[in-house]
């Protein structure tokens, strides 16, 4: 059988997308999220996964060679605060 397809997941959150990919036969090479609670949750459920608790902006792939030459880059959307989604403006009734 061929080697399993490998992926890197950024903005992983609690690992839901990565769990789905694992269920589909992919193997996680690296999961990245900046939230300590998210990283702890992933490791509580999948202690054998390679989880990096770091901001994506600071991530340097060359420092993590396991993140290179993967088959898929998956990403969750980072949580956006409601005020940022509205452009920082508040609305008032007319």
C-alpha positions, -999 to +999 in steps of 0.1 A: +000+000+000+012+035-007+023+059+021-006+077+037-013+113+026+002+138+051-011+172+060-003+203+080-033+220+097-030+257+107-054+276+129-063+241+142-086+251+170-095+220+190-086+197+161-120+190+146-109+194+110-077+174+116-098+146+132-120+145+101-089+143+079-075+115+100-108+097+096-105+101+059-071+084+059-047+114+061-019+115+086-011+147+104+024+160+101+019+191+122-010+210+137-005+247+146-026+270+168-017+299+190-043+291+217-029+272+247-064+257+255-068+246+219-034+229+219-041+212+252-074+199+239-058+184+208-031+167+229-056+154+254-074+137+225-045+128+203-013+128+224+007+113+196+000+142+172+027+169+166+011+201+179+029+234+179+013+262+200+025+293+182+011+322+162+009+315+125+027+348+118+057+336+137+058+301+121+089+294+100+085+261+080+122+257+077+123+253+115+099+224+112+110+201+084+081+178+091+058+205+077+076+204+043+066+182+015+031+174+027+001+165+005-024+189+020-024+222+038-056+226+057-067+256+077-095+266+100-107+301+100-094+321+130-121+334+152-130+370+145-145+392+172-179+406+162-166+442+163-138+434+139-163+417+115-183+449+114-152+470+107-149+482+143-181+502+140-210+499+163-245+502+151-273+522+167-310+523+160-323+549+136 
